[in-house]
Amino acid sequence: MSQVDLSPAIVDFGSGYIKAGLASMPEPSIIEPAAVGYLDSKYWFGYACKTEAFGAEGLKMMNRSKLIFPHVKATDSRNSLETIYMSTFYNRLRVDLDERPIFLTEPLDASAQDREFIAQMAFESLTALGMCLTQAPYAALVASGRSAGLVIDCGHDSTSSAFYLEGQTRSKNVIYGKAISGKSMTEYLLGKLRTVEGIELSKVDDLFSVDQIKQKHCHVPISIDEDAQSASEAVLASLQLAPKEKQVSITPELQRIGEALFNPSVIGSTQVSVPDLIVESISNLDEEHQLLAWSNIVLTGGTAMLPGFKHRLEAELKKIVPSKYAGVLNLKLVDNPQSAAWMGNRALALSESPKIVERTDYEERGSFQSFSYWIDPSFRSGSHRRIHQQSR
């Protein structure tokens, strides 16, 4: 008789994609667009008749559905958020949460009310045995093998920074949503394709199709001057437009859209560049921590995967780093930036003493806020052995 895998279930719900899997797996088994499509009529998916479709299924049906990209802070989309979690655990992973804890990530700007909603969903809707909630950038920091450093999370909706020292951060050490994001570049690319190719494109329904083109065909120039001299030719790309696809031309200018991370004005944005975000973030730190930050800059998030990003960022930072820190400047691009937060949460789940709030304790207290949800950063590799709660 085969042994049942009861290892913790891990989900990183990003602004663009959801990553999920069991801690027994070396990497997430599910990476899907974080979207729900509400169909205008019932539709058969295999042997099931549905009125809603999650992830890639929802995108395929976008010509006959209303797409929702839920976020924990958008209270009007929380039902959709719960739909994605339910579909992830029960339809994709096919696991019973009554017998296992779940490890989830939260965005940097999550409030106490947001955490309470996540806990209510985990314990009351999903009936999880226990839950651990970790900030996504800190989980990525763990994946890099560090417990302290400045995390630059280049995500779909926002590019943020957070400095962690022994697993902790303070609000003054966090800058959220001020720098250029991957979504800003994708929207610019979508607008250009709409104008040049004359295609009817929706910022909601077609954004992910254009995002796939950006990931496949775009990069960050070594420098704006050098790259202009060695400009490549236009390439043809397949744009998935339900119910069919269309070939579009990606010009050398659009291929270099990654320049916006360093000069946001090239796409008409007034947001700050990634180098400026780093300088501002470290300048806000106490002087005693600035050396640690300059020597431990961790890059994560899907946008950080653009070819040439780390090399260009390092070159730009060398021009502006204070002279007393020039010799210690060090950047670490995490392995697989899109899944780094999931990988970090996996490491925490496999530590000897993960801090997990049990469902029975949550039901007894009736509130998640009476618990400390922070992970002890001094974790060691091991197996999931026990569940315990930490009261404040």
Beta strands, then each sheet from edge to edge (+ up, - down):
strand 1: 9-13
strand 2: 17-22
strand 3: 30-33
strand 4: 36-45
strand 5: 48-54
strand 6: 65-68
strand 7: 101-106
strand 8: 130-135
strand 9: 149-154
strand 10: 159-164
strand 11: 174-179
strand 12: 235-241
strand 13: 244-250
strand 14: 297-300
strand 15: 331-333
strand 16: 357-358
sheet 1: 3+ 2- 1+ 7+ 8+ 16-
sheet 2: 5+ 4- 6+
sheet 3: 11+ 10- 9+ 14+ 15+
sheet 4: 12+ 13-
end
